[in-house]
Amino acid sequence: MLALLMGACTISPPVFEKPPLVAKIDRQRIERDNCMLAKAPQFDDHSADVRPIARRVAAACWDETEKLMTMTVPYADDRARLGFQQEAERRAADIVLTFRGVGNPADGRPGTPTPLSK
């Protein structure tokens, strides 16, 4: 009896219900990030505040973000949509800052983010 109770208390790693869906979600995230990598230089006006640029980049890639959201949260409400939009804007800001070379301890040359592989 004690062995059964001890066995029930062991911690097991999480098991995903649908592993193929996880792979699709990862591929869609890469698609979204690659879209942002392509759009960021087009929208960057080199203003000090990167937030408006990030919003424009995220908006330009909304189709990819929406596909990602639909895969992860099939019945997304307004709160989920807002969360995905905010995450996309943060990711776009990171990409813009990387292109600019901000925070790059190298010799100050603009960064060159590379597309994620599939």
C-alpha positions in Angstrom: 0.0 0.0 0.0 2.8 2.4 0.9 4.5 1.7 -2.4 1.3 2.7 -4.3 1.1 6.0 -2.4 4.8 6.7 -3.0 4.4 6.0 -6.7 1.5 8.4 -6.9 3.6 11.2 -5.5 6.4 11.0 -8.0 6.7 14.0 -10.3 6.4 13.2 -14.0 7.2 15.5 -16.9 4.3 17.2 -18.6 2.8 15.3 -21.5 1.3 17.2 -24.4 -2.0 16.0 -25.6 -1.3 16.6 -29.2 2.5 16.6 -30.1 1.9 17.3 -33.8 0.0 20.4 -32.8 3.0 21.6 -30.8 5.2 21.3 -33.9 2.7 23.2 -35.9 2.6 26.0 -33.3 6.4 26.2 -33.3 6.4 26.5 -37.1 3.7 29.2 -37.0 5.7 31.1 -34.4 8.7 31.0 -36.8 6.5 32.2 -39.6 5.4 35.1 -37.5 8.9 36.0 -36.4 10.2 35.8 -40.0 7.4 38.2 -41.1 8.5 40.6 -38.4 12.2 40.2 -39.5 11.1 41.2 -43.0 8.9 44.1 -42.0 11.0 45.7 -39.3 13.5 47.5 -41.5 10.7 48.8 -43.7 8.9 50.5 -40.8 11.9 51.6 -38.7 12.2 55.4 -38.9 14.9 55.4 -36.3 12.9 57.4 -33.9 13.9 57.2 -30.2 10.6 55.5 -29.2 10.5 52.1 -30.7 6.9 51.3 -29.5 5.1 52.9 -32.4 7.4 51.1 -34.8 6.8 47.8 -33.0 3.0 48.3 -33.2 3.2 48.9 -36.9 5.4 45.8 -37.5 3.1 43.7 -35.3 0.1 45.0 -37.2 1.7 44.2 -40.5 2.2 40.6 -39.3 -1.2 40.2 -37.7 -2.3 37.4 -40.0 0.6 35.2 -38.8 -0.1 36.2 -35.2 -3.8 35.4 -35.6 -3.0 32.0 -37.0 -0.7 31.3 -34.0 -3.4 32.4 -31.6 -6.0 30.2 -33.3 -3.7 27.2 -33.0 -3.0 27.8 -29.3 -6.3 29.2 -28.1 -9.0 28.0 -30.5 -11.8 30.0 -28.9 -9.9 33.1 -28.0 -11.7 35.9 -26.2 -10.7 39.6 -26.2 -8.3 39.1 -23.3 -6.4 36.4 -25.2 -6.3 38.6 -28.4 -4.9 41.5 -26.4 -2.3 39.2 -24.8 -1.2 37.9 -28.2 -1.1 41.4 -29.6 1.0 42.7 -26.7 3.4 39.7 -27.1 3.7 40.4 -30.8 4.6 44.0 -30.1 7.2 43.0 -27.6 8.8 40.6 -30.1 8.7 43.2 -32.8 10.4 45.7 -30.5 13.1 43.2 -29.7 13.7 42.6 -33.5 13.8 46.4 -34.2 16.3 47.0 -31.4 18.4 44.0 -32.6 18.5 45.5 -36.1 19.6 48.8 -34.6 22.3 47.1 -32.6 21.0 48.4 -29.3 22.4 46.5 -26.4 24.9 44.8 -28.6 28.3 44.9 -26.9 30.1 44.5 -30.2 31.5 47.5 -32.0 28.2 49.4 -32.4 27.4 48.2 -35.9 23.7 47.6 -36.6 22.5 44.1 -35.8 21.5 41.6 -38.4 18.9 39.3 -37.0 18.7 36.1 -38.9 15.5 34.3 -39.8 14.6 31.4 -37.6 14.9 28.0 -39.3 11.9 25.8 -39.8 
